[in-house]
Amino acid sequence: MTASTSPRRPAADPGPDGPRTGDRTVRTLPPASTTALTHEYLVAVDSALRAAITALVHTWRVELASPLGPGSPAAPPADILLDHDLPEMLQALNGTGGKRIRPSMTYWGWVAAGGRRDDRGEADVVRAGAALELLHIFALIHDDVMDESDSRRGQPSVHTLAAQLHLHAGARGDARHFGESIAVLVGDLAHAEADHLVTELPRAMRQIWRLLVVELVHGQSRDLTGSAAGRRDLDHARRVARMKSGRYTVQRPLELGAAAAGAPDEVRDALMDYGEEVGEAFALRDDLLGVWGDPRSTGKPAGDDLISGKPTVIMALADERLQGGARRTLRRVGTPELSPADVSLLQTALAEQGVVEAVEARISEHVRAAGAALDRTALDPAGVAGLTGMAHLVAWRDR
């Protein structure tokens, strides 16, 4: 393996019996029928998303066009943004190659809890899935501002695009500050629309939603403060990953689906245990992609986490294992002094010290434990198959 190659177990070639951890066989991917079920659900989620954003565009362009009341002249367009006004920016971000992991987890949590047998809660699951996608857009936009990331999914990030429009217009003030301010507002719009969708969900689902949002913000705050403090200890890295990634991406979406199905406590507990393990695998794969991910797949620069100095499990292992020149280079992580050559050196040194293998082993163990959690209580077989496939998708993805 070279330093520039993503250290990913190939999900498309798991061997005749599925991926293995030592001599333990991990469940294989689900049958095609479960994929068809997910597709049908995601089509409904996308339709709900388009409807929500279309309504927002109408409100922005028509209902707010004459803020002084009927008969007053329409407000002039935002001349710097032109055709890139805030709702249009949000509209452009919808459907730009996202993996739809969060709504898929909600769907399979619902199916596993028996929801599809009588379609109980189906509309709620679709609404929750659309809200999760809007919340994720909010999180990505704000995350790019905080991480100073110029690109997202291979395209200019919102704050970068807005700054470019500012420069092109020869506008007054600082283009970067303008771009970041516009991005914050676009993210706020996405969050507001997500919350609007959630208002029509049952109380139990609204309570889960509130906790999900608070955990997301809490995890991001710990990510920022950990980076600023130079935290590299394993305990801190795992806490941040659990809050910012695991619960937000896997556990709470699963819990939303289970609540929509009216799941009993034992079913909810099994799904939450599964979610904790898959959430850990998701975060660890994120860590690997943040150091060795292929920019053509991730849409991010090579070694992005090294550049930003994120307090990840890999940084904790680096602090334990690197010596000599590599350790001295490690001190420049997260600083302007870190050069592309430094990034390449650290990628190679970490791989040579067995960090990739150590993290891959942890990922495989979490996937195995997730499968065991699904076996502990009676769940719908189609849901078990779907969640098994989701565990593989999350654990061995390339972006």
N, C-alpha and C positions, 0 to 999 in steps of 0.2 A: 504493500500500500504506500502510495506517495503522499506527501503532505497536502497536496492539492486535491486529493480524492476524498469524497465524502465517505466516512467509515460506516457504511450502512449495510446491514444484512439484507441481501436482495429479497424483497417480499415476493417478487414474481417467480422466484426459483427456490422454494423452501425445501425441496427434496421430496421423496415419495411419501414420507410420513409427516410432513410439516416441519417447521423449524424446531431445532433441538437445543436444550440447555444441558450440557453434559450428556447423560443417557436418558433424560426425561423428554418425552415427546410432548410438544405443545400443540394445542388444537389447530386444525387446518382451517382455511377460510370457509365461510358459509356457502351453501349452494346458491346457484344463480337466482332462485326464486326469492330469496331474501333481498338480493340486490334490486330486483324489480319492485319489491315493496318499498324500499327506501326511495327509489326513483319517483314513484308515484307521490310519496309524501313530500319530497323536496320540490317537485313541480308545484304542489299546493303552497308550500312555503314561499317559493319565488313569486307566485301569483299574489300572495298576501303582501309581500315586500313591495312589489311594483305598485300595487294599489295604494299602499301607505305613502310611498314617495310621490306618486302622481297626485294624491290629495294634498300633500305638502307643497308641491310645485304650484298647484291651483291656488292654494291659500296665499302663497308668497306673491304670485303674479297678479291675481285677480282680486282677492279679498283685501289684500294690503296695498293694492296699487293706488288707491285714493284714501290715504289715511285721515284726511280732513273731513271725510263724510261724502254722501252722495252729491254728485254734481261738481265736486272739486276736481281740479286737474290731477291727472295721474302723476305719481312720483316719477322723477326721471330715473333711467336705469343707472345701475352702479357702473359708471363709465370705465373705471379701471378694470373691473371684472368682465364687462361686456357679456358675452354668451356663457361665461363661466361663473354665474352667480351661485350663491351657496347651495340652493337645492339641486342645481344642475351638477355641481361638484359631487354632492352626495349620490345623486342618481348615477353618475358615471362610475362610482366606486362599487355599486351593486352589480354583482355578477362578473367581477374581474378576476376570476380564477380562484376564488376561495374554496376551501375544502369542505365547508358545511359540517364540520365535526360536531359542533355544539347542538344544532338542531337534530342531527342524526342520533346523537346520544339521547336526546329527549324522546325521539320517536322510539328507539329500541328499548328505553326504559319503560315506556308506555306499553309496548308490545309484550315485553317480558313480564310485566305485571298483569297481563290479561286484558289490556285495553282493547285490542283489536277484535276480540271475540264478539263484543256487542257494540263496537264503535263508541263506547262510552268515553267522553272527553276528547273525541277526535278534533273538533273545531278548536278546543283549547290547546291541543298539542301543536296544531298548525300555527296558531297565533303566537304561542310561546317560541316556536322555532323562528318565526319572522322577527320577533323582538330580540332574540339572541343574536341574530345576524346584524341587526341595527346596532345593538350594544357593542358587538365586536368591531364594527366599522368605527364607532366612537373611540374604542380602546386603541385601535391601530393608528388612527389619526393623531390622537394625543400622545401615544407612545413614540411615534416618529418625531414629534416636536421635542419631547423630553430626551430622546436618544440622538437628536440631531441627524436623523437618517434622511438622506436625499431621495431615496427610492423606496417603493413598495410594490411588490409583485411585478418587478421589472419596469415600472412606470414612475415618473416623478411623484414624490409624496405631495400631499395637499399643500403643505406650507412651502415646498419648493416651487410648485406650479404657481401659487399666488405671488410669490416673490418675483418669479420670472415675468408675470403679467405686470407687476408694479414697475419693474425695470423697463419693460417694453413701452409702457405708457409714459415713461419719464416723469413719474409721479413724485410728489413731495415726500419727505421723510425717509426712514430707513426701510429698504425693501425686505430685509430679513425679518424685522419686527412686524412689518405688515403681513408677511406671509404666515408667520406663526400665529398672529392674532386671528387671521381669517381661518386658519386650520382649527383653532380652538372653537370658533363659532360653528364651523361645519360639524365638528365632533359633538358639540352641544345640541345641534339640531337632531343628529342621529340618536343621541341619548333621549331627547325629549320625545321623539317618535316611538322609540322603544317603550318608554314608560307609558305612552298613550295606548299602545297595544295591550300592555299588561293590565291596564285599569279594568278591562272587561274579563279578566281571568278570575276564577274562584279565589276566595280569601287565602286558602292554604297555599296556592301557587304564588300569590302576590307576596306572601311572607317569605317564601323561598327566594323569590326574585330580589327582594330587598337585601337579604343576607348575601346573595351572590354578588350584588353590586358593591356592598360594603367590603366584602372579602377581596374583590378585585382591586379596589382603591387601596386597601390596607397592604396588599402584596406589592403593588407598585410603589407605594411610599417606602416600604422596607427595601425594595430593590434600589431606589434612589439613594436612600440614606446609607445603605450598605456599600454602594459604589463610592460615595463620598468619603466614607470612613475607611475604605480599603479593606472591608471585611472579606476574608477568604476561608473562614472556617466552615466545615461541612454542615454543622447544625443550622447556621444562618442560611446557607444556600438552600437546604432542604425546606426550611420554613417558607422562604420566599417562593420557591417553586410550587409548594403545596397550595399556598394562598393564590398566587398570581396565575398559575397555570392549571394545576390539578383540579382544584375545586371549581374554578370558573369554567374550565373546558369540559370536564367530565362529570364530577360528582353532582354539582347542582343541576346541570341540565338533565342528568338521569333522574334526580329527585323530582324535578318538574314533571317528567313523564310519568313517574310512579304516582305522583299526587293526582294527575289527571285521570289515572285509572282507578283511583281509590285503593291503592295497594295497602295491605296490612303491614304491620310493623316488621314481621320477619322477612317479607319480600323487600321492603325498603332497606332494611339493614344489609341484606345480601347484595343489593345493588350498590349501596354506599361502600361496602367493602371492596367490591369489584372496581368501583370508581376510584377509590383511593389508590389501588394498585396500578390501574391504567393511567391515572393522572400522574403518578410518579414516572411511569414509562414515557409518557408524553413529554414531561419536563426534561428528562434525561436525553431524549432524542433531540429536543430543542437545543440542549447544551452542546451535543455533538455537531449539530448543523451550524450552530453559532461559531464554531471554530473551524470545521472542515467542510461545511456545506458548499456545494457548487453554486456560484452566483447565478448561473443560468437557470437553476431550479428554484433557489431561494429568493431571488430578486434582491439580495443583499450583498454587500462586499464580502470577499473572502476574509475569514477571521473577524467577523463583525463584533463578536463578544469580547475578543481581545482588544479591539480598538476602543470599545466603550468601557471596558473594565467591569463587566457585569459580575456580580458575586454568585457564580454558578458552582455546581459540584465539580466541574472540570478545574476551575480555579482553585478549589480546595485541594484537589488531588495534585495539581501543579505545585502548590505551596508545600505539600508533603514530599514530593518526589524529585523535583528539579534541583540540580546542583550546578556549581561552576558558572560558566558564562550564561547558560540558559536561565539560571536563577537571577543573575544580574539583569538580564533582559526582562524577566518577569516583573521587575520593579517598575518598568516603564509602561506596563499594561494600563490602559485607561488614561494615559497622559498624551499630550501633543508630541512628545519625544518618540513615541512608538512609530517605527518606520515599517514600510512593507517588508523589508528584509527581516526585521525583528519578528513580524507576524509569521513569516515562513520558517524562521528558526524555531519559534515556539511550537508551531504545528508539528515539525519534525521531532523535536525533543520530547514533546508530550506523547507522540505515537511510539517513540523508541522506549519510553518509560512504561509502556503498557497501559496508558490511560484509556485508550480506545477500547481495548479488550476488557478492562475493568468495568467501564460504563456499559458496554454491550452485555456483559454478564449480568449486571444489575437489571437491565431492561428485560432480558429473557426471564429472569427470576420473577420480576413483577408481573409479566404476562402469564407465567405459570400460576402464580398466586391468584391472579384475577380469574382464571379458569376454575380454580378450586372454589372460589367464592360463589361462582354460579352454580356449583354442584351441591351447595349446602341447603337449599330449599327448593320447593317446587316452583319452577318458573315456566312460562310458556316456551315450548321448544323452538319456535320460530324466533322468539326474542333472544334465547340463548345463542342460537346460530348467528343472529345479527350482531350481538354484543361480542361474540368471539371474533367475527370479522373486523369489528371496529377496533378491538384490541390490537390486531395485527396492523391495521391501517395506521393507527396512531403510533405504534411502537417502531415500525419499519418504513416510515415515510421518508421522502427525500426533500421535503420543503415544509 
